[in-house]
Amino acid sequence: MSETYKGHVITKEGDFMPPVTLRSPQEVFNYTRLQGMMFHEVRVTDSLDCIVVQMIGGKYTFPPSWVSAYNKD
């Protein structure tokens, strides 16, 4: 069975939306790119509830490899 992830979005006011189930690294990438344009913060957690990807203000802040690869200045 493959890893599943949960996508979480947070507004600037601190409101949380219900989590979304993501089933692959590609889904994680697509979800963060889209939601990062609309929400202040996007977090993706693994099955142990550890953050595996985070965006704040439309920029990746974690993991470091995504920060350097995908943030455009």
C-alpha distances in whole Angstrom, upper triangle without the diagonal:
4,7,9,13,16,19,22,26,29,33,36,37,34,32,29,27,24,21,19,15,14,10,11,14,17,16,17,20,21,21,23,26,26,27,28,31,32,31,32,29,25,23,19,17,14,12,15,18,19,20,19,21,24,27,31,33,32,31,28,29,25,24,27,26,25,29,30,29,29,32,35,38
4,6,10,13,16,20,23,26,30,33,34,31,30,26,25,22,19,16,13,11,8,8,11,13,13,14,16,18,18,20,22,23,23,25,28,28,28,29,26,22,20,16,14,11,11,14,16,16,17,15,18,21,24,27,30,28,27,24,25,22,20,24,22,22,25,27,25,25,28,31,34
4,7,10,13,17,20,23,27,29,31,28,27,23,22,20,16,14,11,9,7,7,9,12,12,11,15,16,16,17,20,21,21,22,25,26,25,26,23,19,16,12,11,8,7,10,12,13,14,12,14,18,21,24,27,25,24,21,22,19,17,21,20,19,22,24,23,23,25,29,32
4,7,10,13,17,20,24,27,28,25,24,20,18,16,12,10,7,6,5,7,9,12,10,10,13,15,13,15,18,19,18,20,23,23,22,23,20,16,14,10,9,7,6,10,11,12,13,11,13,16,19,22,25,23,23,20,21,18,17,21,20,19,22,25,23,22,25,28,31
4,7,10,13,17,20,23,24,21,20,17,15,13,10,8,6,5,6,8,9,11,9,8,11,13,11,12,15,16,15,17,20,20,18,20,16,13,10,6,6,5,6,9,9,10,10,9,10,13,15,18,21,20,20,17,18,15,15,19,19,17,19,22,21,20,22,25,28
4,6,10,13,17,20,21,18,17,13,12,10,6,5,5,6,9,11,11,13,11,9,12,13,10,11,15,15,13,15,18,18,16,17,14,11,8,5,5,7,8,10,8,10,9,10,10,12,14,17,19,18,19,17,17,15,16,20,20,18,20,23,22,21,22,25,28
4,7,10,14,17,18,16,14,11,10,9,5,5,6,7,10,12,12,13,10,8,10,11,8,8,12,12,9,11,14,14,12,14,11,7,6,4,7,9,11,13,11,12,10,10,9,10,11,14,16,15,16,14,15,14,15,19,19,16,18,21,20,18,19,22,25
4,7,10,13,15,12,11,7,7,7,5,7,9,10,14,15,15,16,13,11,13,13,10,9,13,12,9,11,14,12,10,11,8,6,5,6,8,11,13,15,11,12,10,12,10,9,11,12,14,14,15,14,15,14,16,19,20,18,19,22,22,19,20,23,25
4,7,10,12,9,8,6,6,8,8,9,12,13,17,18,17,18,15,13,14,14,10,9,12,11,7,8,11,9,6,8,6,5,6,9,11,15,17,18,15,15,13,14,12,10,9,10,12,12,14,14,14,15,17,20,21,18,18,22,22,19,19,21,23
4,7,8,6,5,5,7,10,10,13,16,17,21,22,21,21,19,16,17,17,14,12,14,14,10,10,12,10,6,6,5,6,8,11,14,17,20,20,16,17,14,16,14,11,10,9,11,12,14,14,15,16,18,21,23,20,19,23,23,21,20,22,23
4,5,5,5,7,8,12,13,15,19,20,24,24,24,24,21,19,19,19,16,14,16,14,11,11,11,9,5,5,7,9,12,15,17,21,23,24,20,20,18,19,17,14,12,10,10,12,15,16,16,18,21,23,25,22,21,24,25,22,20,22,23
4,5,7,10,12,16,17,19,22,23,27,27,26,26,24,21,21,21,18,16,17,16,13,12,13,10,7,5,8,11,14,17,20,23,26,26,22,22,19,21,18,15,13,10,9,12,14,16,16,19,22,23,25,22,21,24,25,22,20,21,21
4,6,9,12,16,17,20,23,25,28,29,28,29,26,24,24,24,21,19,20,19,16,15,16,13,10,9,11,14,16,19,21,25,27,27,23,23,21,23,21,17,16,13,13,16,18,20,19,22,24,26,29,26,24,28,29,26,24,25,25
4,6,10,13,15,18,21,22,26,27,26,27,24,22,23,23,19,18,20,19,15,15,16,14,10,9,9,12,13,16,18,22,23,23,19,20,18,20,18,15,14,12,13,16,18,18,18,19,22,24,27,24,23,27,28,25,23,25,26
4,7,10,12,15,19,21,24,26,26,26,23,21,22,22,18,17,20,18,14,15,16,13,10,10,10,12,13,16,18,21,23,23,19,20,18,21,19,16,16,14,15,17,19,20,20,21,24,26,28,25,25,28,29,26,25,27,28
4,7,9,12,15,17,21,23,22,23,20,18,20,20,16,15,18,17,13,14,16,13,10,11,10,10,11,13,14,18,19,19,16,17,16,18,17,14,14,14,15,17,19,19,19,19,22,25,26,24,23,27,27,25,24,26,28
4,6,9,13,15,19,21,21,21,18,16,18,18,14,14,17,15,11,14,15,12,10,12,11,10,11,13,14,17,18,20,16,18,16,18,17,15,15,15,17,17,19,19,20,20,22,25,27,24,24,28,27,25,24,27,28
4,7,10,13,16,19,20,20,17,16,18,18,14,15,18,16,13,16,18,15,13,15,14,12,12,12,13,16,16,18,15,17,16,18,17,16,17,18,19,20,21,21,22,21,23,26,27,24,25,29,28,26,26,28,30
4,7,9,13,15,16,17,14,12,15,15,12,13,16,15,12,15,17,15,13,15,13,10,10,9,10,12,13,15,12,14,13,14,14,14,15,17,19,18,20,19,20,19,20,23,24,22,23,26,26,23,24,27,29
4,6,10,12,14,14,11,10,13,13,9,11,14,13,11,14,17,15,14,17,14,11,11,9,10,12,13,15,13,15,14,15,14,15,16,18,20,19,20,19,20,19,20,23,23,21,23,26,24,22,23,26,29
4,7,10,12,13,9,9,13,13,10,13,16,15,14,16,19,18,17,19,17,13,12,9,10,10,10,14,12,14,14,14,14,16,17,20,22,21,22,20,21,19,19,23,23,21,23,26,24,23,24,27,30
4,6,8,9,6,6,10,10,8,11,13,13,13,15,18,18,18,20,17,13,12,9,10,10,11,14,13,14,13,12,12,14,16,19,21,19,20,18,19,17,17,21,20,18,20,23,21,20,22,25,28
4,7,8,6,8,11,11,11,13,16,16,16,19,21,21,21,23,20,17,15,11,12,10,11,15,15,16,15,13,14,17,19,22,24,22,22,20,22,19,18,22,21,19,22,24,22,21,23,26,30
4,5,5,6,9,10,11,12,14,16,16,18,21,22,21,23,20,17,15,12,12,11,13,16,16,16,15,12,13,16,18,21,24,21,21,18,20,17,16,19,18,16,19,21,19,18,21,24,27
4,5,5,6,9,10,11,12,14,15,16,19,20,20,21,19,15,14,10,12,11,13,16,16,15,13,10,10,14,15,19,21,19,18,15,17,14,13,16,14,12,16,17,15,15,18,21,24
4,5,5,6,8,10,11,12,14,15,17,19,20,21,19,16,15,12,14,14,17,19,19,18,16,13,12,15,16,20,21,18,18,16,18,16,15,17,15,13,16,18,15,14,17,19,23
4,5,5,6,8,10,11,12,14,16,17,17,19,17,14,13,11,13,13,15,18,17,17,15,13,12,14,15,19,20,17,18,16,18,17,16,19,17,15,18,20,17,16,18,21,24
4,6,5,6,9,10,10,12,14,16,15,17,14,11,10,7,10,11,14,16,15,14,12,10,8,11,12,15,17,15,15,12,15,13,13,16,15,12,15,17,15,14,16,19,22
4,5,5,6,9,10,10,13,15,15,17,14,11,11,10,13,14,17,19,18,17,14,11,9,11,11,15,16,13,13,11,14,12,12,14,13,10,12,15,12,10,13,15,19
4,6,5,6,9,10,11,13,14,16,15,12,13,12,15,16,19,21,20,19,17,14,12,13,13,16,16,13,14,13,16,16,16,18,16,13,15,17,15,12,14,16,20
4,6,5,6,8,10,11,11,14,12,9,10,9,12,14,17,19,17,17,15,13,11,11,11,14,15,12,13,13,15,15,15,18,17,14,16,19,17,14,15,18,21
4,5,5,5,9,10,10,11,9,6,8,8,12,14,17,19,17,16,13,11,8,8,7,10,12,9,10,9,12,12,13,15,15,11,13,15,14,11,12,15,18
4,6,5,7,9,11,12,11,9,11,12,16,18,21,23,21,20,16,15,11,11,9,11,11,8,9,9,13,13,14,16,15,11,13,15,13,10,11,12,15
4,5,6,7,9,12,12,10,12,13,17,19,22,24,22,21,18,17,14,13,11,13,12,9,12,12,16,16,18,20,19,15,16,19,17,13,14,15,18
4,5,5,6,9,8,7,10,11,15,18,20,22,19,19,16,16,12,11,9,11,11,9,11,12,15,15,17,19,19,16,16,19,18,15,15,16,19
4,5,6,7,7,6,10,12,15,18,22,23,20,19,16,15,11,9,7,7,7,5,8,9,12,13,15,17,17,14,13,16,16,12,12,13,15
4,6,8,10,10,13,15,19,22,25,27,24,23,19,19,15,13,10,10,8,6,9,12,15,17,18,20,20,16,16,18,17,14,13,13,15
4,7,9,9,13,15,19,22,25,26,23,23,20,20,16,14,11,11,9,8,12,14,16,18,20,22,23,19,19,21,21,17,16,17,18
4,6,7,11,13,17,20,23,24,20,20,17,18,15,12,9,8,8,8,11,13,14,16,19,21,22,18,18,21,21,17,16,18,19
4,7,10,14,17,20,23,24,20,19,16,17,14,11,8,6,5,7,10,11,12,15,17,19,21,18,16,20,20,17,15,17,17
4,7,10,13,17,20,20,16,16,12,14,11,7,6,4,6,8,9,10,10,12,14,17,18,15,15,18,19,16,15,17,18
4,7,10,14,17,17,14,14,10,11,8,6,5,7,9,9,10,9,10,11,13,15,17,14,14,17,17,15,14,17,19
4,7,10,13,14,10,10,7,8,6,5,7,9,12,12,12,10,10,9,11,14,16,13,14,18,18,16,16,19,21
4,7,10,11,9,8,6,6,5,6,9,12,15,14,14,11,12,10,11,15,15,13,15,18,18,16,17,20,23
4,7,8,5,5,4,5,7,9,12,15,18,18,17,14,14,11,12,16,17,15,17,20,20,19,20,24,26
4,5,5,6,7,7,9,12,15,18,22,21,20,17,17,14,13,17,17,16,19,22,21,21,22,26,28
4,5,7,10,10,13,16,19,22,25,24,24,21,20,17,17,21,21,20,23,25,25,24,26,30,32
4,6,9,10,14,16,19,22,25,25,24,21,20,17,17,20,21,21,23,25,26,25,27,30,33
4,7,9,12,13,16,18,22,22,21,19,17,15,15,19,20,19,21,24,24,24,25,28,30
4,6,9,11,15,17,20,20,19,16,15,12,12,15,17,17,18,21,21,21,22,26,28
4,6,7,11,13,17,17,15,12,11,8,9,13,14,13,14,18,18,18,18,22,24
4,7,11,14,17,16,15,11,10,7,7,11,11,11,12,15,15,15,16,20,22
4,7,10,14,12,11,8,8,5,6,9,10,8,10,13,13,12,13,17,19
4,7,10,10,8,6,6,5,7,10,12,9,10,13,14,12,12,16,17
4,7,6,5,4,5,7,10,11,13,10,9,13,13,11,10,13,15
4,5,5,6,7,10,12,14,16,13,11,15,16,13,11,14,14
4,6,8,10,13,15,16,18,15,13,16,17,14,11,12,13
4,7,9,12,14,15,16,13,11,14,14,11,9,10,11
4,6,9,11,12,13,10,7,10,11,8,6,8,9
4,6,8,8,9,6,5,9,9,7,6,10,12
4,6,7,10,8,6,9,11,10,9,12,13
3,5,8,7,6,10,11,11,11,15,16
4,5,6,6,9,10,11,12,15,17
4,5,5,6,9,10,10,14,16
4,5,5,6,8,10,13,16
4,5,5,6,8,11,14
4,6,6,6,9,11
4,6,6,9,11
4,6,9,11
4,6,10
4,6
4
